[in-house]
Amino acid sequence: MDLTHVLVLLAGVVLAVWNTWQHLGRSRAARAWSDDIQGELKVRSVLVIRPMLAVVLIAAALVGPTAGADGTKLWISFPLVIALLVAFGYMVLPLPIPRWAKPRWFRSQQRHVSGRAARRG
């Protein structure tokens, strides 16, 4: 494993940790993305795109050290390709975010906001 693989692995782990912190939403700062002015784009980014990019980075870092092992490279490359396709699909297409990808606190916040909007309108 050379320095490039270590840096890509580190970037993937940092992105995964940061995204997990935002997803758990245990502080006001961690939940700031949920009421961002960018709306749906920011929600997609935090709930689907960034986790998939973290998987891509981690898998890409692990592909390098398996240079001679075709079977291992295949098993690592498969999640990499799937994660790339999912991330690309959510970036380009207006796919709905699955309910299981939304944290419980975010779903209850959405119900509260939509209920308040229904009472107004």
DAZI-V312809 format. One record per run of one state. SS is the DSSP state (~ for helix, > for strand, _ for the rest). FROM is the first residue (numbers start at 1). TO is the last residue. Records with the same first field share a line. If there is no record, write none. Layout:
BEGIN
SS = FROM-TO ; FROM-TO
END
This chain:
BEGIN
_ = 1-2 ; 25-31 ; 36-39 ; 66-69 ; 93-98 ; 102-103 ; 121-121
~ = 3-24 ; 32-35 ; 40-65 ; 70-92 ; 99-101 ; 104-120
END
